[in-house]
């Protein structure tokens, strides 16, 4: 009897514990969990897992308006365009006022070559959200395909102005490409100057601005554009090199040398030492020029054609023509450079000057075997 009374309270406690145990999630709650899981997998690039999660969600909540768009994004990332198209069509039936669905559908139509359908869908996206930069960009690409270059430039610029900062420069440079491809460099320069004035001062845009300024003969502004680009891109030595080249052309050797030194701080390269040696030679500073030649020989990569030919020219200037010929002979014999006619002719000319008939014959035979017919070689 005593033990019976001792067991009874335990049963009561167990019964109370059972009553407090949480009930299993409802189908709606389960569907939400699979929706979150699928989105996480999609963002991680696990596309097959994401589809599996969304399909499970579909079994639990088949009419969820978010589901077709979510699946469409996965199919789009997988390159399965027809399946993505079907999903976004379904998404629009459930929510015709979501601009992203129209934008995605327009992009897919464009990729499939259905330009009229693409343009219609993209315009519907913009009617719902005028700053949909993805839709604006895609309209620009359609304009390019149709040869409507003014419209393309307009759409790329509008896309850039509506996009996050990280996307502005590529869109603006796409507009510049369209203008430059049509030889409309003055307009490209105006566009780049305008956008830089509005605060888009990335290294890429400033470099493009510098390029157009050089083309327009605006050398000092170009030097400033390259200088700022270099300061914003501390791992790119070529921008300081461009500054040095401009100052050299402007007859400002001290400024050029300073720019070249900045380039060397980023990366020690033979081509920069060659440029500095030439500046010293022009100032009758031969010991300093010889020092730079030594640095160039120490740092030459052996694979850069421009760098090697510049070094060979400098060696010739110093009277070391046999050394220059060795560089050019080795370079011109490489399979990748056999069809470089300028390099072959330079090699043959230097060999002829040094009366190296064997090298002349080898190079001239190489030129002939490449199919080039010359009246005289070298």
C-alpha positions as MATLAB code, in Angstrom:
seq = 'XXXXXXXXXXXXXXXXXXXXXXXXXXXXXXXXXXXXXXXXXXXXXXXXXXXXXXXXXXXXXXXXXXXXXXXXXXXXXXXXXXXXXXXXXXXXXXXXXXXXXXXXXXXXXXXXXXXXXXXXXXXXXXXXXXXXXXXXXXXXXXXXXXXXXXXXXXXXXXXXXXXXXXXXXXXXXXXXXXXXXXXXXXXXXXXXXXXXXXXXXXXXXXXXXXXXXXXXXXXXXXXXXXXXXXXXXXXXXXXXXXXXXXXXXXXXXXXXXXXXXXXXXXXXXXXXXXXXXXXXXXXXXXXXXXXXXXXXXXXXXXXXXXXXXXXXXXXXXXXXXXXXXXXXXXXXXXXXXXXXXXXXXXXXXXXXXXXXXXXXXXXXXXXXXXXXXXXXXX';
ca = [
       0.000    0.000    0.000;
       2.827    2.348    0.849;
       4.587    1.764   -2.510;
       1.356    2.393   -4.409;
       1.046    5.882   -2.945;
       4.670    6.565   -3.837;
       4.172    5.669   -7.582;
       1.045    7.750   -8.059;
       2.738   11.167   -7.798;
       5.295   10.041  -10.397;
       2.500    9.186  -12.830;
       0.935   12.593  -12.254;
       4.275   14.300  -12.963;
       4.790   12.291  -16.139;
       1.301   13.136  -17.322;
       1.963   16.810  -16.688;
       5.230   16.587  -18.656;
       3.395   15.071  -21.607;
       0.912   17.905  -21.580;
       3.759   20.488  -21.782;
       5.535   18.822  -24.741;
       5.319   21.137  -27.837;
       3.021   20.075  -30.626;
       4.615   19.245  -34.022;
       4.837   22.152  -36.546;
       1.914   22.701  -38.831;
       2.261   22.150  -42.593;
       2.425   25.924  -43.043;
       5.268   26.186  -40.539;
       7.077   23.285  -42.170;
       6.697   24.920  -45.586;
       8.200   28.138  -44.240;
      11.153   26.179  -42.893;
      11.789   24.581  -46.278;
      11.484   27.986  -47.949;
      14.210   29.407  -45.712;
      16.316   26.281  -46.176;
      15.995   26.458  -49.972;
      16.995   30.116  -50.055;
      20.037   29.424  -47.896;
      21.099   26.568  -50.172;
      20.572   28.754  -53.243;
      22.802   31.481  -51.815;
      25.443   28.849  -51.057;
      25.364   27.650  -54.673;
      23.794   24.303  -53.743;
      21.219   24.482  -56.518;
      20.073   20.842  -56.564;
      19.576   20.900  -52.780;
      17.641   24.159  -53.105;
      15.314   22.620  -55.703;
      14.746   19.629  -53.438;
      13.802   21.932  -50.565;
      11.459   24.002  -52.729;
       9.799   20.860  -54.104;
       9.167   19.661  -50.546;
       7.714   23.073  -49.770;
       5.501   22.710  -52.847;
       4.014   19.502  -51.415;
       3.222   21.285  -48.158;
       2.042   24.626  -49.561;
       1.508   24.325  -53.328;
      -0.146   27.742  -53.727;
       2.507   29.808  -51.956;
       2.998   32.848  -54.257;
       6.728   33.046  -53.474;
       7.527   29.526  -54.620;
       7.627   29.860  -58.441;
       9.925   32.887  -58.337;
      12.244   31.134  -55.893;
      12.456   28.081  -58.143;
      12.847   30.321  -61.197;
      15.914   31.967  -59.648;
      17.504   28.561  -59.092;
      16.796   27.375  -62.639;
      18.146   30.669  -63.979;
      21.381   30.246  -62.027;
      21.678   26.726  -63.415;
      21.256   27.970  -66.975;
      18.014   26.023  -67.413;
      16.279   28.909  -69.140;
      13.106   27.214  -70.371;
      12.320   25.863  -66.903;
      13.128   29.254  -65.381;
      10.803   30.920  -67.887;
       7.945   28.592  -66.968;
       8.407   29.331  -63.271;
       8.421   33.108  -63.733;
       5.329   32.871  -65.957;
       3.620   31.036  -63.097;
       4.932   33.610  -60.605;
       3.339   36.379  -62.655;
      -0.011   34.598  -62.650;
       0.147   34.646  -58.865;
       1.602   38.149  -58.516;
       1.571   40.286  -61.661;
       2.697   43.392  -59.764;
       6.120   42.114  -58.727;
       8.525   43.950  -61.036;
      11.372   41.480  -60.487;
       9.333   38.685  -62.063;
       8.856   40.753  -65.234;
      12.515   41.731  -65.201;
      13.708   38.136  -64.904;
      11.319   36.987  -67.596;
      12.544   39.743  -69.896;
      16.154   38.716  -69.308;
      15.330   35.080  -70.129;
      13.482   36.032  -73.328;
      16.507   38.092  -74.381;
      18.867   35.187  -73.751;
      16.638   32.977  -75.882;
      16.658   35.536  -78.695;
      13.043   36.591  -78.254;
      13.762   40.312  -78.313;
      10.199   41.617  -78.760;
       8.909   39.535  -75.842;
      11.933   40.582  -73.791;
      11.385   44.272  -74.451;
       7.703   44.000  -73.565;
       8.422   42.235  -70.258;
      11.208   44.648  -69.332;
       9.014   47.673  -70.000;
       6.351   46.168  -67.733;
       9.000   45.765  -65.036;
       9.958   49.429  -65.384;
       6.317   50.520  -65.296;
       6.130   48.935  -61.853;
       9.591   50.021  -60.700;
      11.251   52.725  -62.781;
      14.666   52.217  -61.153;
      14.997   48.506  -61.881;
      18.608   48.720  -63.048;
      18.664   45.097  -64.202;
      15.766   45.787  -66.553;
      17.412   48.991  -67.787;
      20.683   47.181  -68.441;
      18.955   44.433  -70.380;
      17.079   46.977  -72.490;
      20.460   48.511  -73.280;
      21.783   45.145  -74.465;
      18.712   44.694  -76.657;
      19.313   48.167  -78.111;
      22.884   47.154  -78.953;
      21.680   44.030  -80.752;
      19.287   46.164  -82.780;
      21.909   48.773  -83.596;
      20.070   51.467  -81.626;
      23.196   52.924  -80.039;
      21.799   56.169  -78.642;
      19.059   54.254  -76.863;
      21.621   51.759  -75.583;
      23.804   54.499  -74.095;
      20.761   56.105  -72.481;
      19.646   52.823  -70.897;
      23.133   51.939  -69.604;
      23.521   55.373  -68.019;
      20.058   55.184  -66.432;
      20.911   51.705  -65.154;
      24.137   53.016  -63.641;
      22.388   55.904  -61.940;
      19.817   53.534  -60.420;
      22.252   50.796  -59.412;
      24.256   50.262  -56.207;
      27.701   51.877  -56.181;
      29.492   48.611  -56.947;
      27.598   48.223  -60.221;
      27.815   51.800  -61.508;
      31.229   51.664  -63.165;
      30.687   48.512  -65.277;
      27.421   49.929  -66.592;
      28.980   53.288  -67.438;
      31.927   51.612  -69.142;
      29.446   49.577  -71.179;
      27.976   52.862  -72.417;
      31.483   54.117  -73.183;
      32.221   50.934  -75.142;
      29.183   51.588  -77.334;
      30.291   55.161  -78.012;
      33.937   54.252  -78.587;
      32.948   51.417  -80.902;
      31.181   54.027  -83.005;
      34.253   56.334  -82.871;
      32.267   58.827  -80.780;
      35.176   59.566  -78.472;
      34.192   63.171  -77.730;
      30.864   61.937  -76.340;
      32.613   59.208  -74.383;
      34.927   61.798  -72.839;
      31.969   64.016  -71.952;
      30.126   61.105  -70.355;
      33.121   60.016  -68.285;
      33.891   63.579  -67.175;
      30.262   64.102  -66.178;
      30.085   60.903  -64.139;
      33.433   61.560  -62.455;
      32.081   64.981  -61.527;
      29.072   63.274  -59.976;
      31.321   61.258  -57.693;
      31.910   58.023  -59.612;
      35.688   57.962  -59.149;
      36.623   54.310  -59.255;
      40.048   53.330  -60.646;
      38.411   51.777  -63.697;
      36.364   54.840  -64.590;
      39.256   57.225  -63.955;
      41.526   55.088  -66.136;
      38.972   55.161  -68.952;
      38.707   58.921  -68.479;
      42.488   59.220  -68.721;
      42.511   57.148  -71.906;
      39.957   59.420  -73.558;
      41.787   62.525  -72.356;
      45.011   61.238  -73.922;
      43.134   60.562  -77.159;
      41.831   64.149  -77.067;
      45.328   65.528  -76.436;
      44.487   66.602  -72.871;
      47.708   65.265  -71.389;
      47.882   67.109  -68.068;
      44.260   66.254  -67.138;
      44.996   62.672  -68.206;
      48.014   62.544  -65.895;
      45.819   63.705  -63.019;
      43.161   61.087  -63.847;
      45.756   58.312  -63.937;
      47.368   59.625  -60.748;
      44.069   59.478  -58.859;
      43.308   56.055  -60.323;
      46.714   54.867  -59.113;
      46.072   56.193  -55.623;
      42.772   54.294  -55.532;
      44.301   51.104  -56.928;
      47.471   50.595  -54.870;
      48.294   47.195  -56.393;
      48.409   48.332  -60.029;
      51.879   49.566  -61.083;
      50.876   50.362  -64.660;
      48.855   53.452  -63.712;
      51.906   55.215  -62.267;
      53.783   54.115  -65.381;
      51.202   55.922  -67.518;
      51.682   59.059  -65.434;
      55.422   58.781  -66.015;
      54.962   58.355  -69.765;
      52.813   61.478  -69.966;
      55.263   63.602  -68.010;
      58.039   62.301  -70.247;
      56.108   63.429  -73.324;
      55.480   66.804  -71.690;
      59.191   67.311  -71.040;
      58.862   67.027  -67.260;
      61.615   64.498  -66.416;
      61.601   65.109  -62.664;
      57.848   64.475  -62.450;
      58.217   61.452  -64.726;
      60.975   59.945  -62.554;
      58.866   60.511  -59.441;
      55.938   58.694  -61.045;
      58.152   55.811  -62.143;
      59.488   55.459  -58.589;
      55.913   55.181  -57.352;
      55.355   52.407  -59.908;
      58.435   50.555  -58.645;
      57.103   50.731  -55.077;
      54.135   48.688  -56.258;
      56.143   46.224  -58.352;
      59.749   46.142  -59.496;
      59.583   45.812  -63.290;
      62.256   45.987  -65.945;
      60.201   48.140  -68.326;
      60.055   50.943  -65.748;
      63.818   50.800  -65.172;
      64.283   51.053  -68.956;
      62.100   54.166  -69.075;
      64.053   55.723  -66.199;
      67.370   54.882  -67.912;
      66.242   56.727  -71.020;
      65.319   59.779  -68.990;
      68.753   59.802  -67.376;
      70.416   59.420  -70.769;
      68.414   62.352  -72.119;
      69.764   64.427  -69.191;
      73.348   63.238  -69.869;
      73.320   61.262  -66.623;
      75.005   58.130  -67.928;
      76.031   56.578  -64.579;
      72.425   56.804  -63.355;
      71.233   55.365  -66.678;
      73.673   52.445  -66.386;
      72.426   51.786  -62.866;
      68.847   51.571  -64.152;
      69.971   49.265  -66.962;
      71.473   46.970  -64.354;
      68.202   46.933  -62.419;
      66.321   46.188  -65.647;
      68.543   43.192  -66.378;
      68.011   41.915  -62.830;
      64.221   42.166  -62.954;
      63.397   41.234  -66.557;
      60.680   38.571  -66.596;
      61.617   36.805  -69.811;
      58.014   36.451  -70.992;
      56.822   39.994  -71.708;
      57.462   40.825  -75.380;
      57.171   44.585  -74.890;
      59.511   44.514  -71.906;
      62.125   42.415  -73.711;
      62.099   44.482  -76.894;
      62.407   47.693  -74.881;
      65.360   46.212  -73.015;
      66.971   45.144  -76.282;
      66.605   48.684  -77.645;
      68.224   50.110  -74.518;
      71.116   47.665  -74.769;
      71.630   48.791  -78.357;
      71.670   52.409  -77.203;
      74.423   51.509  -74.755;
      76.401   49.872  -77.557;
      75.649   46.349  -76.365;
      74.124   45.212  -79.640;
      75.259   41.551  -79.426;
      73.383   41.284  -76.093;
      70.360   42.920  -77.692;
      70.490   40.460  -80.579;
      70.577   37.502  -78.192;
      67.369   38.728  -76.583;
      65.623   39.318  -79.916;
      66.838   36.020  -81.410;
      65.506   33.995  -78.491;
      62.245   35.920  -78.442;
      61.617   35.704  -82.195;
      62.244   31.942  -82.182;
      59.430   31.238  -79.700;
      56.374   29.594  -81.347;
      54.020   32.271  -80.039;
      56.019   35.014  -81.789;
      56.853   33.385  -85.110;
      54.147   35.420  -86.891;
      55.131   38.715  -85.263;
      56.490   40.330  -88.437;
      57.746   43.474  -86.719;
      59.745   41.431  -84.209;
      61.172   39.188  -86.943;
      62.244   42.150  -89.072;
      63.846   43.924  -86.105;
      65.798   40.785  -85.314;
      66.923   40.345  -88.913;
      67.931   44.010  -89.230;
      70.074   43.912  -86.097;
      71.631   40.611  -87.175;
      72.470   42.134  -90.566;
      74.033   45.144  -88.872;
      76.230   42.819  -86.832;
      76.969   40.718  -89.957;
      75.462   37.616  -88.350;
      74.463   35.944  -91.629;
      73.315   32.715  -89.971;
      70.734   34.552  -87.867;
      69.635   36.631  -90.858;
      69.042   33.473  -92.900;
      67.180   31.766  -90.041;
      64.886   34.724  -89.471;
      64.209   35.334  -93.171;
      63.351   31.656  -93.668;
      61.031   31.891  -90.688;
      59.258   34.894  -92.241;
      58.889   33.100  -95.573;
      57.509   29.962  -93.937;
      54.828   32.056  -92.243;
      53.484   33.005  -95.681;
      54.703   36.613  -95.785;
      56.282   37.626  -99.083;
      59.011   40.275  -98.854;
      60.971   41.898 -101.677;
      64.018   41.925  -99.456;
      64.841   40.478  -96.052;
      65.905   42.247  -93.996;
];
